[in-house]
């Protein structure tokens, strides 16, 4: 079985609704997944934009949401998750590129950007000592523990 990540708000490769962006309500998208491999102990979700600041000349990857230690019994995140009360117990939050935890929606300064929603199934729970890591620190910690991955891409911005 293959790990699959979907959203009720948009399909892979399509437009992210404005309500989920800084031009709307800046709500996290509804996400659901299936096909966890045997031995999955936790999940990691990273949402980022590799087209920042300008898709014609990208210079950085902008991190929008970093979650880790999602339990394998969890198969969805509802739209507009409140990072203080809406996540399952024990879920860790990393820092996004704004330097805070929680979701920050698409807000491209120019052009049409791609937003990658990446879900990783891990063979371990990551240590509490990670605290509130950056995406790069989290990727290093999970490097040798990835059992499967799934990607959902949405686009947003002016052509």
Secondary structure, 3 states (H helix, E strand, C coil): CCCEEECCCCCCCEECCHHHECCCCCCCCCEEEECCCCCCCEEEEEEEEEEECEHHHCCEEEEEEEEEEECCCCCEECCCCCCCCCCCCCCEECCCCCCCCCCCCECCCECEEEEEEEEEEECCCCCHHHCCCCHHHHHHHHHHHEEEEEEEEEEEECC
